[in-house]
Amino acid sequence: MMSTWNKFCFTGGLFEASVMLPGINNVVGMWPAVWAMGNLGRAGYGATLDGM
């Protein structure tokens, strides 16, 4: 897991990531995924459904 807490602030633009599963690459049914979570320290975060 990568954590950028208190180290990086993304304010706009394009975020691109390359995600790979460990091991062999011909396994079916497993999907690599990446999530970008907002600022948890900001007041009001999670109070709206704007991102849903």
HTML snippet that shows the backbone in 3Dmol.js (N, CA, C, O; Angstrom):
<script src="https://3Dmol.org/build/3Dmol-min.js"></script>
<div id="view" style="width:600px;height:400px;position:relative"></div>
<script>
const pdb = `
ATOM      1  N   MET A   1       0.832  -1.167   0.000  1.00  0.00           N
ATOM      2  CA  MET A   1       0.000   0.000   0.000  1.00  0.00           C
ATOM      3  C   MET A   1       0.885   1.242   0.000  1.00  0.00           C
ATOM      4  O   MET A   1       1.904   1.297   0.688  1.00  0.00           O
ATOM      5  N   MET A   2       0.483   2.220  -0.773  1.00  0.00           N
ATOM      6  CA  MET A   2       1.217   3.475  -0.834  1.00  0.00           C
ATOM      7  C   MET A   2       0.444   4.534  -0.052  1.00  0.00           C
ATOM      8  O   MET A   2      -0.763   4.685  -0.239  1.00  0.00           O
ATOM      9  N   SER A   3       1.121   5.253   0.808  1.00  0.00           N
ATOM     10  CA  SER A   3       0.488   6.309   1.592  1.00  0.00           C
ATOM     11  C   SER A   3       1.248   7.613   1.378  1.00  0.00           C
ATOM     12  O   SER A   3       2.470   7.666   1.518  1.00  0.00           O
ATOM     13  N   THR A   4       0.501   8.667   1.035  1.00  0.00           N
ATOM     14  CA  THR A   4       1.114   9.980   0.851  1.00  0.00           C
ATOM     15  C   THR A   4       0.576  10.965   1.878  1.00  0.00           C
ATOM     16  O   THR A   4       0.594  12.174   1.649  1.00  0.00           O
ATOM     17  N   TRP A   5       0.099  10.453   3.008  1.00  0.00           N
ATOM     18  CA  TRP A   5      -0.477  11.312   4.040  1.00  0.00           C
ATOM     19  C   TRP A   5       0.544  12.349   4.491  1.00  0.00           C
ATOM     20  O   TRP A   5       1.651  12.004   4.902  1.00  0.00           O
ATOM     21  N   ASN A   6       0.173  13.594   4.413  1.00  0.00           N
ATOM     22  CA  ASN A   6       0.992  14.724   4.841  1.00  0.00           C
ATOM     23  C   ASN A   6       2.280  14.872   4.019  1.00  0.00           C
ATOM     24  O   ASN A   6       3.226  15.516   4.473  1.00  0.00           O
ATOM     25  N   LYS A   7       2.328  14.286   2.821  1.00  0.00           N
ATOM     26  CA  LYS A   7       3.513  14.373   1.971  1.00  0.00           C
ATOM     27  C   LYS A   7       3.194  14.914   0.578  1.00  0.00           C
ATOM     28  O   LYS A   7       4.074  15.471  -0.078  1.00  0.00           O
ATOM     29  N   PHE A   8       1.973  14.762   0.125  1.00  0.00           N
ATOM     30  CA  PHE A   8       1.621  15.093  -1.250  1.00  0.00           C
ATOM     31  C   PHE A   8       0.211  15.676  -1.275  1.00  0.00           C
ATOM     32  O   PHE A   8      -0.692  15.143  -0.630  1.00  0.00           O
ATOM     33  N   CYS A   9       0.021  16.756  -2.008  1.00  0.00           N
ATOM     34  CA  CYS A   9      -1.296  17.381  -2.126  1.00  0.00           C
ATOM     35  C   CYS A   9      -1.622  17.527  -3.611  1.00  0.00           C
ATOM     36  O   CYS A   9      -1.002  18.328  -4.310  1.00  0.00           O
ATOM     37  N   PHE A  10      -2.576  16.766  -4.081  1.00  0.00           N
ATOM     38  CA  PHE A  10      -2.991  16.792  -5.477  1.00  0.00           C
ATOM     39  C   PHE A  10      -4.102  17.826  -5.617  1.00  0.00           C
ATOM     40  O   PHE A  10      -5.190  17.640  -5.073  1.00  0.00           O
ATOM     41  N   THR A  11      -3.841  18.907  -6.336  1.00  0.00           N
ATOM     42  CA  THR A  11      -4.818  19.993  -6.430  1.00  0.00           C
ATOM     43  C   THR A  11      -5.538  20.045  -7.767  1.00  0.00           C
ATOM     44  O   THR A  11      -6.484  20.820  -7.914  1.00  0.00           O
ATOM     45  N   GLY A  12      -5.128  19.254  -8.740  1.00  0.00           N
ATOM     46  CA  GLY A  12      -5.823  19.245 -10.015  1.00  0.00           C
ATOM     47  C   GLY A  12      -4.957  18.679 -11.112  1.00  0.00           C
ATOM     48  O   GLY A  12      -3.738  18.582 -10.971  1.00  0.00           O
ATOM     49  N   GLY A  13      -5.591  18.307 -12.204  1.00  0.00           N
ATOM     50  CA  GLY A  13      -4.857  17.742 -13.321  1.00  0.00           C
ATOM     51  C   GLY A  13      -5.204  16.289 -13.535  1.00  0.00           C
ATOM     52  O   GLY A  13      -6.348  15.883 -13.332  1.00  0.00           O
ATOM     53  N   LEU A  14      -4.232  15.505 -13.942  1.00  0.00           N
ATOM     54  CA  LEU A  14      -4.439  14.103 -14.273  1.00  0.00           C
ATOM     55  C   LEU A  14      -3.597  13.229 -13.365  1.00  0.00           C
ATOM     56  O   LEU A  14      -2.408  13.481 -13.172  1.00  0.00           O
ATOM     57  N   PHE A  15      -4.212  12.209 -12.813  1.00  0.00           N
ATOM     58  CA  PHE A  15      -3.510  11.249 -11.963  1.00  0.00           C
ATOM     59  C   PHE A  15      -3.487   9.926 -12.700  1.00  0.00           C
ATOM     60  O   PHE A  15      -4.543   9.386 -13.031  1.00  0.00           O
ATOM     61  N   GLU A  16      -2.300   9.393 -12.965  1.00  0.00           N
ATOM     62  CA  GLU A  16      -2.167   8.147 -13.713  1.00  0.00           C
ATOM     63  C   GLU A  16      -1.359   7.153 -12.899  1.00  0.00           C
ATOM     64  O   GLU A  16      -0.354   7.514 -12.286  1.00  0.00           O
ATOM     65  N   ALA A  17      -1.802   5.892 -12.893  1.00  0.00           N
ATOM     66  CA  ALA A  17      -1.108   4.852 -12.130  1.00  0.00           C
ATOM     67  C   ALA A  17      -1.045   3.575 -12.949  1.00  0.00           C
ATOM     68  O   ALA A  17      -1.947   3.287 -13.736  1.00  0.00           O
ATOM     69  N   SER A  18       0.008   2.823 -12.764  1.00  0.00           N
ATOM     70  CA  SER A  18       0.156   1.511 -13.380  1.00  0.00           C
ATOM     71  C   SER A  18       0.134   0.477 -12.261  1.00  0.00           C
ATOM     72  O   SER A  18       1.001   0.480 -11.387  1.00  0.00           O
ATOM     73  N   VAL A  19      -0.860  -0.407 -12.293  1.00  0.00           N
ATOM     74  CA  VAL A  19      -1.065  -1.372 -11.213  1.00  0.00           C
ATOM     75  C   VAL A  19      -0.880  -2.777 -11.762  1.00  0.00           C
ATOM     76  O   VAL A  19      -1.451  -3.136 -12.792  1.00  0.00           O
ATOM     77  N   MET A  20      -0.075  -3.567 -11.062  1.00  0.00           N
ATOM     78  CA  MET A  20       0.164  -4.950 -11.480  1.00  0.00           C
ATOM     79  C   MET A  20      -0.044  -5.885 -10.297  1.00  0.00           C
ATOM     80  O   MET A  20       0.278  -5.546  -9.158  1.00  0.00           O
ATOM     81  N   LEU A  21      -0.586  -7.066 -10.580  1.00  0.00           N
ATOM     82  CA  LEU A  21      -0.723  -8.096  -9.562  1.00  0.00           C
ATOM     83  C   LEU A  21       0.578  -8.872  -9.459  1.00  0.00           C
ATOM     84  O   LEU A  21       1.245  -9.087 -10.470  1.00  0.00           O
ATOM     85  N   PRO A  22       0.952  -9.295  -8.261  1.00  0.00           N
ATOM     86  CA  PRO A  22       2.156 -10.113  -8.130  1.00  0.00           C
ATOM     87  C   PRO A  22       1.916 -11.519  -8.674  1.00  0.00           C
ATOM     88  O   PRO A  22       0.781 -11.994  -8.692  1.00  0.00           O
ATOM     89  N   GLY A  23       2.961 -12.170  -9.106  1.00  0.00           N
ATOM     90  CA  GLY A  23       2.852 -13.550  -9.585  1.00  0.00           C
ATOM     91  C   GLY A  23       2.610 -13.622 -11.079  1.00  0.00           C
ATOM     92  O   GLY A  23       2.985 -12.719 -11.827  1.00  0.00           O
ATOM     93  N   ILE A  24       1.973 -14.719 -11.509  1.00  0.00           N
ATOM     94  CA  ILE A  24       1.735 -14.933 -12.937  1.00  0.00           C
ATOM     95  C   ILE A  24       0.644 -14.001 -13.438  1.00  0.00           C
ATOM     96  O   ILE A  24      -0.201 -13.557 -12.661  1.00  0.00           O
ATOM     97  N   ASN A  25       0.659 -13.703 -14.730  1.00  0.00           N
ATOM     98  CA  ASN A  25      -0.263 -12.708 -15.273  1.00  0.00           C
ATOM     99  C   ASN A  25      -1.443 -13.309 -16.023  1.00  0.00           C
ATOM    100  O   ASN A  25      -2.182 -12.567 -16.669  1.00  0.00           O
ATOM    101  N   ASN A  26      -1.651 -14.617 -15.966  1.00  0.00           N
ATOM    102  CA  ASN A  26      -2.776 -15.204 -16.687  1.00  0.00           C
ATOM    103  C   ASN A  26      -3.861 -15.716 -15.739  1.00  0.00           C
ATOM    104  O   ASN A  26      -4.588 -16.646 -16.090  1.00  0.00           O
ATOM    105  N   VAL A  27      -3.984 -15.134 -14.558  1.00  0.00           N
ATOM    106  CA  VAL A  27      -5.019 -15.506 -13.602  1.00  0.00           C
ATOM    107  C   VAL A  27      -6.282 -14.732 -13.956  1.00  0.00           C
ATOM    108  O   VAL A  27      -6.240 -13.511 -14.107  1.00  0.00           O
ATOM    109  N   VAL A  28      -7.414 -15.440 -14.091  1.00  0.00           N
ATOM    110  CA  VAL A  28      -8.666 -14.770 -14.424  1.00  0.00           C
ATOM    111  C   VAL A  28      -9.464 -14.493 -13.153  1.00  0.00           C
ATOM    112  O   VAL A  28      -9.346 -15.214 -12.163  1.00  0.00           O
ATOM    113  N   GLY A  29     -10.269 -13.451 -13.194  1.00  0.00           N
ATOM    114  CA  GLY A  29     -11.144 -13.127 -12.081  1.00  0.00           C
ATOM    115  C   GLY A  29     -10.543 -12.190 -11.051  1.00  0.00           C
ATOM    116  O   GLY A  29     -11.213 -11.854 -10.074  1.00  0.00           O
ATOM    117  N   MET A  30      -9.313 -11.758 -11.233  1.00  0.00           N
ATOM    118  CA  MET A  30      -8.699 -10.809 -10.302  1.00  0.00           C
ATOM    119  C   MET A  30      -8.416  -9.518 -11.060  1.00  0.00           C
ATOM    120  O   MET A  30      -7.833  -9.546 -12.144  1.00  0.00           O
ATOM    121  N   TRP A  31      -8.828  -8.393 -10.494  1.00  0.00           N
ATOM    122  CA  TRP A  31      -8.675  -7.101 -11.152  1.00  0.00           C
ATOM    123  C   TRP A  31      -7.880  -6.164 -10.252  1.00  0.00           C
ATOM    124  O   TRP A  31      -8.307  -5.889  -9.130  1.00  0.00           O
ATOM    125  N   PRO A  32      -6.729  -5.665 -10.716  1.00  0.00           N
ATOM    126  CA  PRO A  32      -6.004  -4.666  -9.920  1.00  0.00           C
ATOM    127  C   PRO A  32      -6.813  -3.369  -9.884  1.00  0.00           C
ATOM    128  O   PRO A  32      -7.524  -3.048 -10.836  1.00  0.00           O
ATOM    129  N   ALA A  33      -6.703  -2.642  -8.801  1.00  0.00           N
ATOM    130  CA  ALA A  33      -7.486  -1.413  -8.660  1.00  0.00           C
ATOM    131  C   ALA A  33      -6.710  -0.371  -7.867  1.00  0.00           C
ATOM    132  O   ALA A  33      -5.849  -0.703  -7.052  1.00  0.00           O
ATOM    133  N   VAL A  34      -7.027   0.887  -8.119  1.00  0.00           N
ATOM    134  CA  VAL A  34      -6.421   2.011  -7.413  1.00  0.00           C
ATOM    135  C   VAL A  34      -7.542   2.971  -7.035  1.00  0.00           C
ATOM    136  O   VAL A  34      -8.432   3.249  -7.839  1.00  0.00           O
ATOM    137  N   TRP A  35      -7.493   3.469  -5.817  1.00  0.00           N
ATOM    138  CA  TRP A  35      -8.454   4.467  -5.365  1.00  0.00           C
ATOM    139  C   TRP A  35      -7.704   5.707  -4.921  1.00  0.00           C
ATOM    140  O   TRP A  35      -6.621   5.615  -4.343  1.00  0.00           O
ATOM    141  N   ALA A  36      -8.275   6.855  -5.188  1.00  0.00           N
ATOM    142  CA  ALA A  36      -7.732   8.118  -4.694  1.00  0.00           C
ATOM    143  C   ALA A  36      -8.730   8.665  -3.680  1.00  0.00           C
ATOM    144  O   ALA A  36      -9.869   8.974  -4.028  1.00  0.00           O
ATOM    145  N   MET A  37      -8.306   8.782  -2.444  1.00  0.00           N
ATOM    146  CA  MET A  37      -9.195   9.247  -1.388  1.00  0.00           C
ATOM    147  C   MET A  37      -8.954  10.723  -1.129  1.00  0.00           C
ATOM    148  O   MET A  37      -7.817  11.194  -1.162  1.00  0.00           O
ATOM    149  N   GLY A  38     -10.015  11.436  -0.875  1.00  0.00           N
ATOM    150  CA  GLY A  38      -9.931  12.870  -0.637  1.00  0.00           C
ATOM    151  C   GLY A  38      -9.273  13.208   0.692  1.00  0.00           C
ATOM    152  O   GLY A  38      -8.780  12.329   1.400  1.00  0.00           O
ATOM    153  N   ASN A  39      -9.274  14.474   1.013  1.00  0.00           N
ATOM    154  CA  ASN A  39      -8.648  14.973   2.228  1.00  0.00           C
ATOM    155  C   ASN A  39      -9.530  14.659   3.432  1.00  0.00           C
ATOM    156  O   ASN A  39     -10.563  15.300   3.623  1.00  0.00           O
ATOM    157  N   LEU A  40      -9.141  13.693   4.237  1.00  0.00           N
ATOM    158  CA  LEU A  40      -9.938  13.288   5.389  1.00  0.00           C
ATOM    159  C   LEU A  40      -9.916  14.332   6.492  1.00  0.00           C
ATOM    160  O   LEU A  40     -10.815  14.359   7.333  1.00  0.00           O
ATOM    161  N   GLY A  41      -8.904  15.191   6.505  1.00  0.00           N
ATOM    162  CA  GLY A  41      -8.804  16.206   7.532  1.00  0.00           C
ATOM    163  C   GLY A  41      -9.647  17.442   7.257  1.00  0.00           C
ATOM    164  O   GLY A  41      -9.780  18.307   8.123  1.00  0.00           O
ATOM    165  N   ARG A  42     -10.213  17.531   6.069  1.00  0.00           N
ATOM    166  CA  ARG A  42     -11.004  18.701   5.693  1.00  0.00           C
ATOM    167  C   ARG A  42     -12.393  18.616   6.317  1.00  0.00           C
ATOM    168  O   ARG A  42     -13.027  17.562   6.274  1.00  0.00           O
ATOM    169  N   ALA A  43     -12.856  19.683   6.879  1.00  0.00           N
ATOM    170  CA  ALA A  43     -14.197  19.702   7.477  1.00  0.00           C
ATOM    171  C   ALA A  43     -15.256  19.461   6.408  1.00  0.00           C
ATOM    172  O   ALA A  43     -15.198  20.057   5.333  1.00  0.00           O
ATOM    173  N   GLY A  44     -16.209  18.605   6.692  1.00  0.00           N
ATOM    174  CA  GLY A  44     -17.292  18.332   5.760  1.00  0.00           C
ATOM    175  C   GLY A  44     -17.031  17.185   4.814  1.00  0.00           C
ATOM    176  O   GLY A  44     -17.910  16.840   4.024  1.00  0.00           O
ATOM    177  N   TYR A  45     -15.851  16.577   4.861  1.00  0.00           N
ATOM    178  CA  TYR A  45     -15.573  15.459   3.957  1.00  0.00           C
ATOM    179  C   TYR A  45     -16.514  14.305   4.289  1.00  0.00           C
ATOM    180  O   TYR A  45     -16.649  13.926   5.453  1.00  0.00           O
ATOM    181  N   GLY A  46     -17.149  13.758   3.294  1.00  0.00           N
ATOM    182  CA  GLY A  46     -18.075  12.652   3.495  1.00  0.00           C
ATOM    183  C   GLY A  46     -19.485  13.099   3.835  1.00  0.00           C
ATOM    184  O   GLY A  46     -20.374  12.261   3.991  1.00  0.00           O
ATOM    185  N   ALA A  47     -19.709  14.405   3.954  1.00  0.00           N
ATOM    186  CA  ALA A  47     -21.032  14.905   4.304  1.00  0.00           C
ATOM    187  C   ALA A  47     -21.947  14.993   3.085  1.00  0.00           C
ATOM    188  O   ALA A  47     -23.160  15.138   3.238  1.00  0.00           O
ATOM    189  N   THR A  48     -21.386  14.907   1.880  1.00  0.00           N
ATOM    190  CA  THR A  48     -22.202  14.983   0.674  1.00  0.00           C
ATOM    191  C   THR A  48     -21.978  13.741  -0.165  1.00  0.00           C
ATOM    192  O   THR A  48     -21.062  12.958   0.087  1.00  0.00           O
ATOM    193  N   LEU A  49     -22.821  13.575  -1.158  1.00  0.00           N
ATOM    194  CA  LEU A  49     -22.711  12.446  -2.075  1.00  0.00           C
ATOM    195  C   LEU A  49     -22.227  12.908  -3.442  1.00  0.00           C
ATOM    196  O   LEU A  49     -22.536  12.268  -4.446  1.00  0.00           O
ATOM    197  N   ASP A  50     -21.479  13.999  -3.506  1.00  0.00           N
ATOM    198  CA  ASP A  50     -21.020  14.555  -4.777  1.00  0.00           C
ATOM    199  C   ASP A  50     -20.173  13.572  -5.569  1.00  0.00           C
ATOM    200  O   ASP A  50     -20.259  13.542  -6.797  1.00  0.00           O
ATOM    201  N   GLY A  51     -19.368  12.779  -4.905  1.00  0.00           N
ATOM    202  CA  GLY A  51     -18.474  11.860  -5.600  1.00  0.00           C
ATOM    203  C   GLY A  51     -19.087  10.512  -5.922  1.00  0.00           C
ATOM    204  O   GLY A  51     -18.422   9.667  -6.521  1.00  0.00           O
ATOM    205  N   MET A  52     -20.320  10.290  -5.547  1.00  0.00           N
ATOM    206  CA  MET A  52     -20.957   8.981  -5.766  1.00  0.00           C
ATOM    207  C   MET A  52     -21.504   8.870  -7.154  1.00  0.00           C
ATOM    208  O   MET A  52     -22.073   7.838  -7.513  1.00  0.00           O
TER     209      MET A  52
END
`;
const viewer = $3Dmol.createViewer("view");
viewer.addModel(pdb, "pdb");
viewer.setStyle({}, {cartoon: {color: "spectrum"}});
viewer.zoomTo();
viewer.render();
</script>
